[in-house]
Amino acid sequence: MSKPYRVAVIGDAMIDYRRSSSTSRPSPEDPDCRILSNLSTEIELGGAANVARWLAAQQGVEVHLYCHWADDEAGDDLNYLCGEAGVRLSKDCFRGDCGAKTTRKERVCVSAGRDGTFTQIVRCDEDTASVVTEEEFTRLRSQLADRRFDLVVVVDYDKGMFRGSVGDRLIRCLGVWPPRTVVNSKCTERWRFALLDTLICNRQEAFTDSKNLSVGAVASLRCRQMVVTLGPRG
């Protein structure tokens, strides 16, 4: 039996809640407010957790997820859904007793017609905003050294994993790691000098100091290749 291809996914994980319903009448208290009843709820992995789920679905791939999560409803859902997807959720960055929260995105949607499409009318965000600690960094570095991963995938949504002085050290650590390292980041400036295999972002995120990609700016990167998506939504 061949050895599995081992992948470490590190970054900002979240849980997406999509609550949807149809509407037939406005509220009597406010004609601009529609009444939704009998909402259905879908719960999905988001951010780094969604990337880990997709990778775990590939044949012969073993995925370990390292992210901030907490002892709350969203954390329970994250743990359960990762188990369902075959993702090994690490407790090295678990925040069990410090009042932290698992990042969650909750969308309320209304039916837009008979074709089954929905329109999002409101989104409520609750972010963990947890900066990586010295203890977490030490455990994470040890895990990376012991697990002998074939690939490291980083998902940086700017929620806290790569902020602060310890976050900078984590970036430098990942930037010189022996395996191939692929980074998808909303804050490319912080990865500019990291020795990466691939850096992925959309055009708006490519450089915070310029609206246009320049040859000089790309040449200053130390990654082997840069992937810039051009779609308006990234």
Residue, then its C-alpha position, 0 to 999 in steps of 0.5 A: m500500500s502506497k504512503p498517503y500524500r500528506v498535506a498541512v493546511i494552516g490558516d483562518a478557518m470558519i463556519d458558514y451558516r446559510r439560513s434561507s426561506s421564501t417570503s410572501r408578505p411585508s411586516p405590518e410594523d415595517p413595510d420595508c421588512r419582509i417576513l421569513s418563516n420556516l427557515s432552513t439552515e445549511i452549515e458548511l466549512g469555510g476558509a482554510a477548513n473548506v480548502a482542507r475539505w476539498l483536499a481531503a476529498q482527493q484520493g490518497v491525500e491525508v490532510h491535517l488542519y491547523c487553525h484557531w477554533a474555540d469551545d462554542e457552537a461554531g467550534d463544535d460544528l467545525n470539529y464535526l464537519c471536519g470529521e465527516a470530511g476526513v480532515r484531521l483537525s488539530k487542537d494545537c491552536f484550540r482556544g478552550d478557556c479564554g473567551a475566544k470565538t470560532t469565526r462564523k459567517e451567517r447569511v440570511c437569504v430569501s428565495a428569488g424565484r421559482d428557479g431555486t435561486f436565493t438572494q442574500i439580504v444580510r450577513c452577520d460576521e463573528d470573527t475570532a481575531s485571535v493572534v497566534t501565541e508563542e506556545e501555539f507557534t512552538r507546537l505548530r513548528s514541532q508538528l510541521a517538523d515531526r509530521r514530514f508533510d509533502l505540502v503546506v497550504v496556507v489560507d490567510y484571511d487576515k483573521g489573526m493567525f499571521r498577525g503580530s510579532v509571533g505571526d511574523r515569525l510563523i510567516r518566516c518559518l513557513g517561508v523557509w520550510p522544506p516542503r512545497t508551500v502554497v499561500n492564498s492570502k488577502c494580505t500579500e504584502r506580509w508574504r512578499f519576502a517569504l520563500l514560497d512555491t506559489l502565492i495566490c491572490n486576486r487582482q485587488e489583493a495583489f499589492t496594497d500600494s498599487k491598483n495595477l500589477s507592475v513587472g517590478a513589483v512581481a519581480s521583487l517577490r521571492c516566491r517561485q510563481m504568483v497566481v493572480t485571479l482576475g474575476p471581480r469576486g476573486 
